[in-house]
Amino acid sequence: MMPPILYAGLTLDRAHPIRRDGDIVPLMHQEGARYLPYWRGRQLVSMSPPPGAVLLDRDTGLALAEATGGSCLLLGMDDAGPLLGLDISALDAGEEGPDLGGRWVILRAVGGLLPSQEAALLAYARGMLVWREKTRFCSSCGGGLIFQDSGHSAKCTNPECGALAFTRSDPAIIMLVTDDHDRALLGRQPIWTPGMYSCLAGFVEPGESLEDAVAREVWEEAGIRVRSSSYVASQPWPFPQSLMIGFTARSDGGEPVADSHEIEEVRWFTRYARPRSWNPGSPVRADADGTAAAP
Ligand SMILES: [Zn+2]
């Protein structure tokens, strides 16, 4: 059986009929409303057992929304009431972030330490709030936007335009390439911590199927031809807005050649090989803002 996939499997009711009705304000004031805050790319968690997302109560959330003018959106509904995402980035605070009873963290650095539903909830909220943070003007005419669907879409306010903008997930592929000698093709980027290697990955381009993208990326990054590929599973990857789509792929082998722009080294590994500078104690390094130049 396949193990659980980090950030996937969220069971929260996304309340599509409710959010389609549109107005976020009554939901913000509703009894039992709770707020999941977002501050300058970071989210609030409690790491003391049990670790998880810190939810602010209704009155705290409303006060912060009023103080910051922060954008708010509906994430979903549970038995207690609405669950809302709130961007309070306008709040001035030191490096530690606003004192709201938890630690402000970059999800990518701690997601694997959280229970699966907590990690998935934070990933969903992050994806929504980053989209909202970056969606400030109409991409067709540069006009202003008004958010609707409880924060899940936006409409251009220019009456001659009226374009709609929706949340998005950019497809990215990641693939375990093997050859007939039971070896796996792994590469590393220069910014990674020493000894860290990964399956190759990349973004899907217009005019490509997922399988096309797998073959192209392996060729571009390693100079290796893939003869077949098979879908395995997918993963929300809100860093900042990808859907990671996992494949296995088979190759006839050959000597890999690293693409020096993205990959500094790419090699075939047997099951028993260790990278030359392997250090299992090295912490995984996350980019300062939690985003990645490439998946
Ligand atoms: Zn427009």
Boltz pocket constraint, residues with backbone or C-beta under 6 A from the ligand:
constraints:
  - pocket:
      binder: B
      contacts: [[A, 138], [A, 139], [A, 140], [A, 141], [A, 142], [A, 143], [A, 144], [A, 156], [A, 157], [A, 158], [A, 161], [A, 162], [A, 163]]
      max_distance: 6.0
